[in-house]
Amino acid sequence: MARPLIGVSTYLESGARWGVWELEAALLPVGYPRLVQAAGGVAAMLPPDDPAYAAEVVARLDGLVIAGGPDVDPSRYGAERSPRTGPAAAERDAWELALIGAALSAGTPLLGICRGMQLLNVALGGTLVQHIDDHVVEVGVFGRHAVKPVPGSLYAEIVPEETLVPTYHHQAVDRLGEGLVASAYAADGTVEAVEFAGGVGTGAGVGWVLGVQWHPEMGEDVRVMRALALAAG
């Protein structure tokens, strides 16, 4: 059986450096493709593009991952910008929102990681808390904390026990988007995973959808990505 093709959205950064070069680059930390491969899939990078092409791109994929990255522009969820919110990434926001919309419409299995989970929530009309304490222990260093699944959820079927996960974020889900429910929490009550009620959405075509606030690509547990790959296959 052919391995499922999993598209992963990318960063778009100026001043990236390698060898003798310093150029604008579409970047993806290597943990993402390695995790997709370990889970039995083939990873394809999806750098920002014209949102009009999102449905065409998603139609060629078996599954989609919206990767971590910069803060979502607060204007996307009708909020004033906090001084602690990072610079806007307008191209990424537009492209990834279009990818999410296309995947939901097509029923393409979708996994949102960190920013990806937050953007999924925003795409469905939800809002974000623009700053929380204690989820970034040291700048540029991933921390670890416990995540507890909600019994009966899709996430709990994948990871039934409380686990320590790699984490690095200073924003979080506030009001849940339409149709979404929380399926895991941190000890302080922060929403750590979201999914559609009952595991599927109420809209036509919506299928396997999960968002996680942590960074599975920085750990050894492949269960979440393997579940996406199985759904995609």
C-alpha positions as CSV (number, residue, x, y, z in Angstrom):
1,M,0.0,0.0,0.0
2,A,1.3,3.5,-0.9
3,R,2.3,5.7,2.0
4,P,-0.2,8.6,2.5
5,L,1.0,12.0,1.2
6,I,0.9,14.4,4.2
7,G,1.3,18.1,3.4
8,V,2.9,20.3,6.1
9,S,2.7,24.1,6.0
10,T,5.9,26.0,6.4
11,Y,7.5,29.1,7.8
12,L,8.4,32.0,5.5
13,E,11.4,33.8,6.8
14,S,13.8,36.5,5.6
15,G,17.5,36.4,6.3
16,A,17.7,32.6,6.6
17,R,21.4,31.5,6.5
18,W,23.1,28.4,5.2
19,G,26.5,28.0,3.6
20,V,27.4,31.3,2.0
21,W,23.8,32.3,1.5
22,E,21.4,34.6,3.4
23,L,18.1,34.6,1.6
24,E,14.3,34.5,2.1
25,A,13.4,30.9,2.7
26,A,10.5,28.6,3.2
27,L,11.5,26.7,6.3
28,L,10.3,23.6,8.2
29,P,12.0,22.2,11.3
30,V,13.2,18.7,10.4
31,G,11.2,17.2,13.3
32,Y,8.0,17.6,11.2
33,P,9.0,15.5,8.2
34,R,10.8,13.0,10.4
35,L,7.6,12.5,12.5
36,V,5.5,12.1,9.4
37,Q,7.9,9.5,8.0
38,A,8.1,7.7,11.4
39,A,4.3,7.5,11.3
40,G,4.3,5.9,7.9
41,G,3.6,8.9,5.7
42,V,5.5,11.0,3.0
43,A,5.9,14.6,3.9
44,A,5.4,17.4,1.4
45,M,6.2,21.0,2.3
46,L,3.5,23.6,1.6
47,P,5.1,27.1,1.6
48,P,2.7,30.1,1.5
49,D,0.9,30.5,-1.8
50,D,-2.1,32.2,-3.3
51,P,-5.0,31.2,-1.1
52,A,-7.1,30.7,-4.3
53,Y,-5.1,27.5,-4.9
54,A,-5.7,26.0,-1.5
55,A,-8.5,23.6,-2.6
56,E,-6.4,22.5,-5.6
57,V,-3.5,21.7,-3.3
58,V,-5.5,19.9,-0.7
59,A,-7.1,17.8,-3.4
60,R,-3.7,16.3,-4.1
61,L,-3.0,15.4,-0.5
62,D,-4.1,12.5,1.7
63,G,-3.7,14.5,4.9
64,L,-2.7,18.0,6.1
65,V,-0.6,19.3,9.0
66,I,-0.7,23.0,9.9
67,A,2.6,23.5,11.7
68,G,3.6,25.7,14.6
69,G,5.0,29.2,14.2
70,P,4.3,32.9,14.8
71,D,1.3,34.3,16.6
72,V,-2.0,34.6,14.7
73,D,-2.9,38.2,13.8
74,P,-5.5,39.3,16.4
75,S,-7.4,41.0,13.7
76,R,-8.3,37.5,12.4
77,Y,-10.4,37.0,15.6
78,G,-11.6,40.6,16.1
79,A,-9.2,41.5,18.9
80,E,-6.9,44.5,19.6
81,R,-3.2,43.6,19.4
82,S,-1.6,43.0,22.8
83,P,1.9,44.4,23.3
84,R,3.0,40.9,24.0
85,T,1.7,39.5,20.7
86,G,4.4,38.8,18.1
87,P,4.7,40.4,14.6
88,A,2.0,39.5,12.1
89,A,2.6,36.8,9.4
90,A,-0.1,37.9,7.0
91,E,0.9,35.6,4.1
92,R,1.0,32.5,6.4
93,D,-2.3,33.4,8.1
94,A,-4.1,33.8,4.7
95,W,-2.6,30.6,3.2
96,E,-3.1,28.4,6.2
97,L,-6.6,29.6,6.8
98,A,-7.4,28.7,3.2
99,L,-5.8,25.3,3.6
100,I,-7.8,24.6,6.7
101,G,-11.1,25.7,5.0
102,A,-10.3,23.5,2.0
103,A,-9.5,20.5,4.2
104,L,-12.6,20.9,6.2
105,S,-14.7,21.2,3.1
106,A,-13.1,18.1,1.4
107,G,-13.0,15.9,4.5
108,T,-9.2,15.7,4.3
109,P,-7.7,14.5,7.6
110,L,-6.3,17.6,9.4
111,L,-3.9,18.0,12.3
112,G,-3.1,21.4,13.8
113,I,0.1,21.7,15.8
114,C,0.5,24.6,18.3
115,R,-0.2,27.7,16.1
116,G,-2.0,25.2,13.8
117,M,-4.5,24.4,16.6
118,Q,-5.0,28.0,17.4
119,L,-5.5,28.9,13.7
120,L,-8.0,26.0,13.4
121,N,-9.9,27.5,16.3
122,V,-9.8,31.0,14.7
123,A,-11.0,29.6,11.3
124,L,-14.1,28.3,13.0
125,G,-14.9,31.6,14.8
126,G,-13.0,31.1,18.0
127,T,-10.7,33.5,19.9
128,L,-7.3,33.3,21.6
129,V,-5.8,34.4,24.8
130,Q,-2.9,36.6,23.6
131,H,-0.5,35.8,26.5
132,I,-0.4,33.2,29.3
133,D,2.4,32.7,31.8
134,D,4.3,29.4,32.6
135,H,4.1,27.7,29.2
136,V,7.4,29.1,28.1
137,V,10.1,28.2,30.7
138,E,13.0,29.6,28.7
139,V,13.2,31.5,25.5
140,G,14.2,29.2,22.6
141,V,13.9,26.1,24.8
142,F,11.1,23.6,24.7
143,G,9.7,22.7,28.1
144,R,7.6,19.7,29.1
145,H,4.3,19.5,31.0
146,A,1.5,17.0,31.6
147,V,-1.5,16.8,29.3
148,K,-4.7,15.0,30.4
149,P,-7.1,13.6,27.8
150,V,-10.9,14.1,28.1
151,P,-12.5,10.6,28.4
152,G,-14.5,9.6,25.3
153,S,-12.7,12.0,23.0
154,L,-10.9,11.2,19.8
155,Y,-7.7,12.3,21.4
156,A,-8.3,9.9,24.3
157,E,-8.7,7.0,21.9
158,I,-5.3,7.8,20.5
159,V,-3.5,8.6,23.8
160,P,-5.7,7.3,26.7
161,E,-3.3,8.2,29.5
162,E,-1.9,11.5,30.9
163,T,1.4,12.2,29.2
164,L,4.3,14.7,29.4
165,V,4.6,16.6,26.1
166,P,7.1,19.0,24.5
167,T,5.7,22.5,24.7
168,Y,6.5,26.1,23.7
169,H,3.7,28.6,23.5
170,H,2.5,31.8,25.1
171,Q,-0.9,32.0,23.6
172,A,-3.9,29.6,24.0
173,V,-7.5,28.9,22.9
174,D,-10.0,31.2,24.6
175,R,-13.5,30.8,23.2
176,L,-13.8,27.6,21.2
177,G,-14.7,27.8,17.5
178,E,-18.0,26.5,16.2
179,G,-18.3,22.7,16.6
180,L,-15.1,22.3,18.5
181,V,-14.7,20.8,21.9
182,A,-11.7,20.6,24.2
183,S,-10.2,17.0,24.3
184,A,-7.2,17.6,26.6
185,Y,-6.2,20.0,29.3
186,A,-3.0,21.1,31.1
187,A,-3.1,21.1,34.9
188,D,-3.7,24.9,34.9
189,G,-6.8,24.4,32.7
190,T,-5.3,25.5,29.4
191,V,-6.9,23.8,26.5
192,E,-4.3,21.4,25.1
193,A,-6.3,19.7,22.3
194,V,-9.4,20.4,20.3
195,E,-11.6,18.3,18.0
196,F,-15.1,18.2,16.6
197,A,-17.8,17.0,19.0
198,G,-18.1,13.3,18.5
199,G,-14.8,13.1,16.6
200,V,-16.3,14.6,13.4
201,G,-17.7,17.9,12.4
202,T,-21.4,18.7,11.8
203,G,-20.7,20.3,8.5
204,A,-20.8,18.4,5.2
205,G,-17.6,16.6,4.4
206,V,-15.8,17.3,7.6
207,G,-13.8,14.2,8.8
208,W,-10.8,13.5,11.0
209,V,-9.8,16.7,12.7
210,L,-7.5,17.2,15.7
211,G,-5.5,20.1,17.1
212,V,-2.8,19.8,19.7
213,Q,-1.2,22.8,21.5
214,W,2.1,21.0,22.1
215,H,4.9,20.0,19.6
216,P,4.8,16.2,19.0
217,E,7.6,16.7,16.4
218,M,10.0,17.5,19.3
219,G,9.3,14.3,21.1
220,E,9.4,10.5,20.6
221,D,5.6,9.7,20.8
222,V,4.3,9.2,17.2
223,R,0.8,8.2,18.2
224,V,-0.9,11.5,17.2
225,M,0.8,11.6,13.8
226,R,0.3,7.9,13.2
227,A,-3.5,8.4,13.8
228,L,-3.4,11.2,11.1
229,A,-1.5,8.9,8.8
230,L,-4.0,6.0,9.3
231,A,-6.9,8.4,8.7
232,A,-5.2,9.7,5.6
233,G,-4.5,6.2,4.3
